[in-house]
Amino acid sequence: MSADLYNPPDHFLVDDLLTEEHKMIRSSVRDWVNRSVKPIIEDCYEKAVFPRELATEMGELGFLGPFIPAEYGGAGLDYISYGLIMQELERGDTGLRSMASVQTSLVMYPILTFGSEDQRKKYLPSLAKGKMIGCFGLTEPDHGSDPGSMITNIKDKGDHFILNGAKMWITNAPIADVAVVWAKDESGIVRGVIVERGQKGFTTPETHGKWSLRASVTGELVFDDVVVPKEHILPYVRGLKGPFSCLNSARYGIAWGVIGAAMDCYDAALRYSLERKQFGKPIASFQLQQKKLAEALTEITKAQLLAWRLGSLRNEAKATPAQISMAKRNNVEMALNIARELRQIMGAMGITRDFPFMRHMMNLESVITYEGTHDVHLLITGNEITGIPAFK
Ligand SMILES: Cc1cc2nc3c(=O)[nH]c(=O)nc-3n(C[C@H](O)[C@H](O)[C@H](O)COP(=O)(O)OP(=O)(O)OC[C@H]3O[C@@H](n4cnc5c(N)ncnc54)[C@H](O)[C@@H]3O)c2cc1C
């Protein structure tokens, strides 16, 4: 099916809430996805290959670090622009959006927010251009939802630190030039550490056998007595608020991104249902198929409005972690349900790589787990309502 026929739903005229600049940015990402992603993504997925060259193109086009100020190589755009970029990238594939999310929110954001001026100047322009790839190490083999129990640690040796431990499930790890790693110091306080590829004792084995996010590369970060110069510590943050504020930024992008996957499924299912005939009529004329389409459009519309409002709040620095958490949780579930439900409209064709349903569905199984699981986000809302943290 030609990607050029794509007709994204906008039932509540959310477009009217966007500026001309927002629409221009969105159409430039959409065109790039049609041109550079759609033709190759099914092959990449089947072969479990991350198209590295697309990371460079994303950098050249300004899709990496869009809200990072221009003086550090970013585009200095607002958060709605960032959201729209994530939405269009995820319509292409969640793997590409994940790469861009990690680079922007989990690597550039902490260096910008918590880094020294030297660190900002050294890393941000190359990360923005996609010349350098970054990754973010928080999750450990034995500590996922509970990162506060991490055992990765740094020990002060006077003029440097020694880093030991391991991180797991790290997006971009095997291809990363630089890693932002969270480790405890001798007092048990979480610190941010910048580790560069090539440092002795630092390895990044790839994780194989994923049925989800196959066009994204995932791996471990292993630290065996790695010497970390003192100037590689992020000076302006201590404690879990460091990684949590990065996750907030990334979750915000996910709340938008998954709408792109849902709209891709909706568009393909609607078109097919109008063309495919059974019992002498288009399957779109049957009430049960209309129910699936009507419910999908309703849920997409609610997600679009939630994302837009969240973006407006974030632009005014008013979006709370609990609001971001709710939007991530709601929108990911919405997209996963739509991929599952609308795949059925396709009948047998829906399970093939000729259509994006199974790929989006499998990808979204990671998204519902990473950046805080679906369950944990529910408990964050529960905590907000009651003041009682049920996750502890
Ligand atoms: C493809 C992929 C890419 C990833 N990329 C990164 C990355 O770049 N960087 C990074 O640091 N991490 C990354 N992750 C890791 C991800 O963030 C973790 O998988 C996630 O935080 C959950 O941790 P876990 O898998 O150890 O599950 P666990 O924490 O072991 O949870 C297992 C189950 O128990 C539930 N559970 C846990 N605690 C509670 C509780 N208190 N109450 C109720 N239920 C609970 C969870 O909801 C879940 O259903 C990635 C994961 C995937 C799949």
The ligand as an SDF file (V2000), in Angstrom:
LIG
                    3D

 53 58  0  0  0  0  0  0  0  0999 V2000
   12.9480   -2.9580   24.2110 C   0  0  0  0  0  0  0  0  0  0  0  0
   13.2870   -2.3390   25.5400 C   0  0  0  0  0  0  0  0  0  0  0  0
   14.1180   -1.2280   25.6000 C   0  0  0  0  0  0  0  0  0  0  0  0
   14.4750   -0.6800   26.8350 C   0  0  0  0  0  0  0  0  0  0  0  0
   15.3360    0.3990   26.8690 N   0  0  0  0  0  0  0  0  0  0  0  0
   15.8190    0.8390   28.0670 C   0  0  0  0  0  0  0  0  0  0  0  0
   16.8340    1.8590   28.1190 C   0  0  0  0  0  0  0  0  0  0  0  0
   17.2310    2.4280   27.0900 O   0  0  0  0  0  0  0  0  0  0  0  0
   17.3450    2.2000   29.3380 N   0  0  0  0  0  0  0  0  0  0  0  0
   16.9210    1.6150   30.4970 C   0  0  0  0  0  0  0  0  0  0  0  0
   17.4390    1.9690   31.5490 O   0  0  0  0  0  0  0  0  0  0  0  0
   15.9430    0.6620   30.4790 N   0  0  0  0  0  0  0  0  0  0  0  0
   15.3940    0.2500   29.2910 C   0  0  0  0  0  0  0  0  0  0  0  0
   14.4200   -0.7380   29.2550 N   0  0  0  0  0  0  0  0  0  0  0  0
   14.0260   -1.3900   30.5000 C   0  0  0  0  0  0  0  0  0  0  0  0
   12.6330   -1.0340   30.9690 C   0  0  0  0  0  0  0  0  0  0  0  0
   12.5650    0.2920   31.3930 O   0  0  0  0  0  0  0  0  0  0  0  0
   12.2490   -2.0590   32.0480 C   0  0  0  0  0  0  0  0  0  0  0  0
   11.9930   -3.2760   31.3660 O   0  0  0  0  0  0  0  0  0  0  0  0
   11.0570   -1.6210   32.8730 C   0  0  0  0  0  0  0  0  0  0  0  0
   11.3790   -0.5600   33.7300 O   0  0  0  0  0  0  0  0  0  0  0  0
   10.5020   -2.7690   33.7410 C   0  0  0  0  0  0  0  0  0  0  0  0
   11.5050   -3.4120   34.4360 O   0  0  0  0  0  0  0  0  0  0  0  0
   11.6330   -5.0160   34.3800 P   0  0  0  0  0  0  0  0  0  0  0  0
   11.5960   -5.4360   32.9420 O   0  0  0  0  0  0  0  0  0  0  0  0
   12.8160   -5.3940   35.1770 O   0  0  0  0  0  0  0  0  0  0  0  0
   10.3000   -5.5580   35.0350 O   0  0  0  0  0  0  0  0  0  0  0  0
   10.0030   -5.7110   36.6190 P   0  0  0  0  0  0  0  0  0  0  0  0
   10.3110   -4.4330   37.3150 O   0  0  0  0  0  0  0  0  0  0  0  0
   10.6360   -6.9630   37.1030 O   0  0  0  0  0  0  0  0  0  0  0  0
    8.4180   -5.8980   36.5920 O   0  0  0  0  0  0  0  0  0  0  0  0
    7.8030   -7.1300   36.2400 C   0  0  0  0  0  0  0  0  0  0  0  0
    6.3010   -6.9980   36.4880 C   0  0  0  0  0  0  0  0  0  0  0  0
    6.0520   -6.7050   37.8600 O   0  0  0  0  0  0  0  0  0  0  0  0
    5.2830   -5.5190   37.9750 C   0  0  0  0  0  0  0  0  0  0  0  0
    5.6740   -4.7760   39.1610 N   0  0  0  0  0  0  0  0  0  0  0  0
    6.9270   -4.3780   39.5330 C   0  0  0  0  0  0  0  0  0  0  0  0
    6.8900   -3.6780   40.6540 N   0  0  0  0  0  0  0  0  0  0  0  0
    5.5720   -3.6020   41.0200 C   0  0  0  0  0  0  0  0  0  0  0  0
    4.8730   -2.9910   42.0870 C   0  0  0  0  0  0  0  0  0  0  0  0
    5.5030   -2.2840   43.0340 N   0  0  0  0  0  0  0  0  0  0  0  0
    3.5210   -3.1340   42.1460 N   0  0  0  0  0  0  0  0  0  0  0  0
    2.8640   -3.8130   41.1880 C   0  0  0  0  0  0  0  0  0  0  0  0
    3.4720   -4.4140   40.1550 N   0  0  0  0  0  0  0  0  0  0  0  0
    4.8060   -4.3040   40.0660 C   0  0  0  0  0  0  0  0  0  0  0  0
    5.5420   -4.7280   36.7030 C   0  0  0  0  0  0  0  0  0  0  0  0
    4.4540   -3.8570   36.4060 O   0  0  0  0  0  0  0  0  0  0  0  0
    5.6810   -5.8500   35.6820 C   0  0  0  0  0  0  0  0  0  0  0  0
    4.4040   -6.2300   35.2240 O   0  0  0  0  0  0  0  0  0  0  0  0
   13.9900   -1.2590   28.0310 C   0  0  0  0  0  0  0  0  0  0  0  0
   13.1060   -2.3500   27.9520 C   0  0  0  0  0  0  0  0  0  0  0  0
   12.7520   -2.8850   26.7360 C   0  0  0  0  0  0  0  0  0  0  0  0
   11.8080   -4.0580   26.6780 C   0  0  0  0  0  0  0  0  0  0  0  0
  1  2  1  0
  2  3  1  0
  2 52  2  0
  3  4  2  0
  4  5  1  0
  4 50  1  0
  5  6  2  0
  6  7  1  0
  6 13  1  0
  7  8  2  0
  7  9  1  0
  9 10  1  0
 10 11  2  0
 10 12  1  0
 12 13  2  0
 13 14  1  0
 14 15  1  0
 14 50  1  0
 15 16  1  0
 16 17  1  0
 16 18  1  0
 18 19  1  0
 18 20  1  0
 20 21  1  0
 20 22  1  0
 22 23  1  0
 23 24  1  0
 24 25  2  0
 24 26  1  0
 24 27  1  0
 27 28  1  0
 28 29  2  0
 28 30  1  0
 28 31  1  0
 31 32  1  0
 32 33  1  0
 33 34  1  0
 33 48  1  0
 34 35  1  0
 35 36  1  0
 35 46  1  0
 36 37  1  0
 36 45  1  0
 37 38  2  0
 38 39  1  0
 39 40  1  0
 39 45  2  0
 40 41  1  0
 40 42  2  0
 42 43  1  0
 43 44  2  0
 44 45  1  0
 46 47  1  0
 46 48  1  0
 48 49  1  0
 50 51  2  0
 51 52  1  0
 52 53  1  0
M  END
$$$$
